[in-house]
Amino acid sequence: MMENLLEIGQIVNTHGLRGDVKVMPWCDDPAVFHELAYVMIDGEEFDIEKSSLHKNAVLLKLKGVDHINDAEKYRNKILTVPREELGELPDGTYYICDLLECSVETTDGRALGKICDIIKTGSNDVYVVEDIGKKQVLIPVIDEVVKSVDISAKHIVIEPLKGLID
């Protein structure tokens, strides 16, 4: 089942005296915050009055959070938004929460386990696949390896490169 609320970042600090918060974004493109009308914190909606990029973070001014003392209450809180607020993803891209727990097998039918984590390397992602015995295999997310992804069936088929799997 696909989650409706997606985590998009975490408030890591306050910024200034007027209630702005500093957010560490958990999305590929932090500019998505400029397109959002609101975010949710612990199920409560907060309209975004202003957003800006600052180094590797996003600065947000949330409606009703007008003083540093108000903002301090939200430090370390996770920001979520409904999936439909983020729009359609381009073909071949997926939300991490949808990939977690997908079963992975080779093109010849060998079951490898389930995705337990995804590592962002910069050039390509890497699926961390764990079998029943807790042994992990790292699968590079490149066209030569990942042959099909079926999110609704929670199933991924790969063609391992020579030496990738014992």
C-alpha positions as CSV (number, residue, x, y, z in Angstrom):
1,M,0.0,0.0,0.0
2,M,1.4,3.4,-0.9
3,E,1.6,6.0,1.8
4,N,-0.4,9.2,1.3
5,L,1.7,11.4,3.4
6,L,5.3,11.7,2.3
7,E,8.2,13.0,4.5
8,I,10.0,15.8,2.7
9,G,12.4,17.1,5.3
10,Q,13.2,17.9,8.9
11,I,13.3,21.2,10.8
12,V,16.9,21.3,12.1
13,N,17.0,24.8,13.6
14,T,15.5,28.2,13.8
15,H,16.6,31.1,11.6
16,G,16.5,34.7,12.9
17,L,14.1,36.1,15.5
18,R,10.9,36.2,13.4
19,G,10.1,32.5,13.5
20,D,11.7,31.2,10.3
21,V,12.8,27.6,10.4
22,K,15.8,25.9,8.8
23,V,14.8,22.6,7.0
24,M,17.1,19.8,5.8
25,P,15.3,18.7,2.7
26,W,14.8,15.0,2.0
27,C,13.9,15.4,-1.7
28,D,16.0,15.4,-4.8
29,D,15.2,19.0,-5.6
30,P,14.8,21.3,-2.6
31,A,13.1,23.9,-5.0
32,V,9.9,21.8,-4.5
33,F,9.4,23.8,-1.3
34,H,8.8,26.9,-3.5
35,E,5.8,25.2,-5.2
36,L,4.1,24.0,-2.0
37,A,1.3,26.0,-0.4
38,Y,1.6,24.2,2.9
39,V,3.4,21.6,4.9
40,M,2.2,19.4,7.7
41,I,3.8,19.0,11.1
42,D,2.4,16.2,13.4
43,G,-0.8,16.2,11.3
44,E,-1.3,20.0,11.5
45,E,-1.2,22.2,8.3
46,F,1.0,25.2,8.2
47,D,0.7,27.6,5.2
48,I,4.1,28.5,3.7
49,E,4.4,32.3,3.6
50,K,7.9,32.3,2.2
51,S,10.6,29.9,1.2
52,S,14.2,30.3,0.1
53,L,17.3,28.1,-0.4
54,H,20.2,28.7,1.9
55,K,23.3,26.6,1.3
56,N,22.1,23.0,1.5
57,A,19.0,23.9,3.5
58,V,15.6,25.5,2.9
59,L,14.4,28.4,5.0
60,L,10.7,28.5,5.6
61,K,8.4,31.1,7.1
62,L,5.3,29.3,8.3
63,K,2.0,31.1,8.9
64,G,1.4,31.5,12.7
65,V,5.0,30.9,13.6
66,D,6.1,34.5,14.2
67,H,8.8,34.4,16.9
68,I,11.9,32.4,17.5
69,N,10.2,30.9,20.6
70,D,7.3,29.6,18.5
71,A,9.8,28.2,15.9
72,E,11.9,26.5,18.6
73,K,8.9,24.1,19.4
74,Y,9.2,22.6,15.9
75,R,12.9,21.8,16.0
76,N,13.6,18.2,14.9
77,K,10.0,17.8,13.6
78,I,9.4,16.0,10.3
79,L,7.6,17.9,7.5
80,T,5.1,15.9,5.5
81,V,2.8,16.6,2.5
82,P,0.1,14.6,0.8
83,R,1.5,12.7,-2.2
84,E,-0.8,14.5,-4.6
85,E,0.7,17.9,-3.7
86,L,4.0,16.8,-5.2
87,G,2.6,16.0,-8.7
88,E,3.5,13.2,-11.0
89,L,7.0,11.8,-10.9
90,P,9.0,11.4,-14.2
91,D,9.1,7.9,-15.7
92,G,11.7,5.7,-14.0
93,T,11.7,7.7,-10.7
94,Y,10.1,6.5,-7.5
95,Y,9.6,7.7,-3.9
96,I,11.9,5.9,-1.5
97,C,9.0,4.8,0.7
98,D,7.5,3.0,-2.3
99,L,10.7,1.1,-3.0
100,L,11.4,0.0,0.6
101,E,10.3,-3.6,1.1
102,C,10.1,-4.4,-2.6
103,S,11.2,-7.9,-3.4
104,V,14.2,-8.2,-5.7
105,E,14.9,-11.1,-8.0
106,T,17.2,-11.8,-10.9
107,T,16.0,-12.2,-14.5
108,D,16.5,-15.9,-14.1
109,G,14.2,-16.0,-11.1
110,R,16.6,-16.1,-8.2
111,A,15.1,-14.3,-5.2
112,L,17.6,-11.9,-3.6
113,G,15.6,-10.4,-0.8
114,K,13.9,-7.1,-0.1
115,I,15.1,-3.5,-0.3
116,C,15.8,-2.3,3.2
117,D,17.6,1.0,2.3
118,I,18.6,3.2,-0.5
119,I,22.0,4.9,-0.7
120,K,22.3,8.2,-2.6
121,T,25.8,8.3,-4.2
122,G,25.4,11.3,-6.4
123,S,25.9,9.5,-9.7
124,N,23.2,6.8,-9.1
125,D,21.3,5.4,-6.3
126,V,22.2,2.0,-4.8
127,Y,19.5,-0.4,-3.5
128,V,20.5,-2.2,-0.3
129,V,18.8,-5.7,-0.6
130,E,18.7,-7.9,2.5
131,D,17.8,-11.6,2.4
132,I,16.2,-13.7,5.2
133,G,19.6,-14.3,6.7
134,K,20.2,-10.6,7.0
135,K,23.0,-10.8,4.3
136,Q,23.0,-7.6,2.2
137,V,23.7,-7.1,-1.4
138,L,24.3,-3.6,-3.0
139,I,22.5,-3.1,-6.3
140,P,23.5,-0.1,-8.5
141,V,20.4,1.6,-9.9
142,I,21.5,1.8,-13.5
143,D,19.8,0.7,-16.7
144,E,22.2,-2.2,-17.3
145,V,21.2,-3.7,-14.0
146,V,17.6,-2.7,-13.1
147,K,15.3,-4.2,-15.7
148,S,11.8,-3.7,-14.3
149,V,10.2,-2.0,-11.3
150,D,6.6,-2.7,-10.4
151,I,5.7,-0.5,-7.4
152,S,2.1,-1.8,-7.2
153,A,3.3,-5.4,-7.0
154,K,6.4,-4.4,-4.8
155,H,8.6,-6.3,-7.2
156,I,11.9,-5.5,-9.0
157,V,13.8,-7.5,-11.5
158,I,17.5,-7.1,-12.0
159,E,20.2,-8.4,-14.3
160,P,23.3,-8.5,-12.1
161,L,26.7,-7.5,-13.5
162,K,29.4,-10.1,-13.3
163,G,30.7,-10.3,-9.7
164,L,27.8,-8.4,-8.2
165,I,26.3,-11.4,-6.5
166,D,28.5,-14.4,-5.3
